[in-house]
Amino acid sequence: MKLRKGQRYRSRHDTPVRGVITYLNPSSGSFEAVLPKGETVMIESTPPSHATAAYAVPERYGELEGRLIPAEERLKPAYGSYALVIPFDTLERDFENVAGA
């Protein structure tokens, strides 16, 4: 699978995902959630050749933040942002490429 920054993929069904949380201090965390059917994600950066997963952000980033990120993480004063980490095989199996991406 050849991915590049800016490509968009739509979930075919409710899809379990993992993600990373970045904080406003030098630390990070992780989470597991379900991305609802029909949500579109954008590849955040072109993965290196040895990668097996891609960083992606939902197009409805703000609207989904409360649904995907556990409140105990999201409400921490140092909470900064999040991204999804989607394995290539999950993208191929559970997502469709959005035309024009």
N, C-alpha and C positions, 0 to 999 in steps of 0.2 A: 504494500500500500504506500503510495507516494503522497504524502500530505505536505501542504504548505500553508503558511500564515494566511489567514483570511478566508479559508475554505469554510463552508457552512454545511452542517449536517442536522437533519431533523430526526427525532426519536420516533421509531415506528410503534412503540408501545411503552408503557411505564418501564423504565430501565434502571436497575441498580447501578449507582455510580459511587466512586470515591473522589475525594477532593482534598485540597490543601488549603490551609488557612494561613495567611501571613499577618503578623502583628506589627505594631508600630515600634517594636523593640527587636533586637536580633534573635527572634525565635519563630517557630512555625508549629502548626498542629495539623490534624487531619480529621476527616469525617466520612461517614457513609450515609447515603441518602438515595431516594428514588427520584429520577428525573421523569416528570410526567410525559405521557404520550403527546406527540405533536410539538414539543419544545425544540427550538433550534439553538444549536451551539456553534460558536465560531472558533476555529483553531487559532490559539493565541500566538504561537510562534512555530516556525518550521522545525519539526523534530530533527535531532541529529541522526545520522545514518544508523547508529547502533540502538536507537530507541525502540521500545516496544509499546509505548503509549504516547498520547499527545495531551498537552495542556489545552483546555478549551474553556470558554466562558459562555454562559447562556446569553442569548440576545435580550431576554427579559431579566437581566442580572438583578436589578433592584427588587423587582416583584417576586423573584424566586428566593432571594436571600433568606427571608424569614422562614421559608418552607424547607430549604436545604440545610442551612447552618443551625446547629443546636443553639438554643437561646443562651445556655451557659457559656458558650464560646462567643457568640455574636454580641453579647452585652458586656463583655470584658472591656474595660477602658482602653486597653492596648490593641483591640481588634482592628485590623486594617482592611483586609480583602479576602476573596476566595477565588479558587479556580478548580475546575474538574480535571481529573486525570483519567482519561478514557483509553483503555488498551485498544490497539489497532483491530484485534479480532472482534471486539465489542462494536466498534464503529462499523465494521463490515457487516456484522450480523444484525445489529439492532438499530442502525441509523440508515438514512438515505441521504445521498448528496443532494443539496439544494441547487437547482439549476442556476447557472450564472456564477457559481462560486469557483 
